[in-house]
Amino acid sequence: MLTQLTELEGLKVYSDKGMLVGQVDDIVIDLDGNKIYGLYIENTNSDLVEGGTAISIPYRLVKTIGDIIILKGFPKFVRIK
């Protein structure tokens, strides 16, 4: 069970299909709403994100957190504009 927000940092994030998206490098917080906005991943899986570019995954996509983080869903491939 998570006791501190900082415990999210370093956890591996997996898609709903079991593909590694990356590792949490930082947490994006909405200070006005006092809630987690997203998970920032610096080095992403280039099979899922074009060029392995950094992304922020909205926290609403998180399904479960334990030793790893599993998402409710993730696109087959993310193209960067």
N, C-alpha and C positions, 0 to 999 in steps of 0.2 A: 504494500500500500504506500502510495506517495505521501510524504509528510511535508515536503518543501518543493516549491516550484523549480528550484535549481536542480532537482533530481531528474528533470526532463532532459537537461543538457547531456549530450553524449549517447542518449538512447538511439538505437537504430529504428528507422521508420520503414514499414513494409506496406505495400499496396494490399488491397483486398484479394489480389491474385497471388500473393506471397512473394512479389518481387521487391528487392531492396530498393527503396527510393533514396535513402541517404541516412545521415546521422544528424541529430539535432545539434546545431551550433549555438542557437540563441532562441529566446522566446520573445515574441512580439506582444506587448501588453497594451490594452486600451485603458489608459489611466482614468479617463472620464467615466467609463462604464465599469471600472474595477473588474475587468475580466481578461482572460487570455484571448488574444486576437488570432495568433498563428504561431507556427513553428518554422523557424528560419533554418534552411539547410544550405550550407555553402557549397559543398561538393556533392552533386546529385549523380545518380546513375545515368550515364549518357545513353543507355538503351531506353530510358523513359523520358528524359529531358534533353532537348537539343543542346549539344555541346557541354553537357554536364553543368549547365548554368545554375547559379544560386536561385532558390525559390523560397517563398513563404507559403506554407500550406495552411489554409484557414482551419482553426481549431475545431470548427463544427464538423470537419471531415474525420476527426479522430473517433475510432470505434472503441478501442480499448488501450489501456496503458498498464504495463507490467514490466518485465525485463526488456521488452521491446514495445514499440507502438505500432498498432495495426489500424489502417485507415478504413473507413466505410466504403470508399471508392477512390479511384485515381484514373486519369485518362490513360489510354494506351500509349500515347506519346504527346509530350508538350512541346510545341514549337514556340520559339522566342521571337518576338517581333523586333 
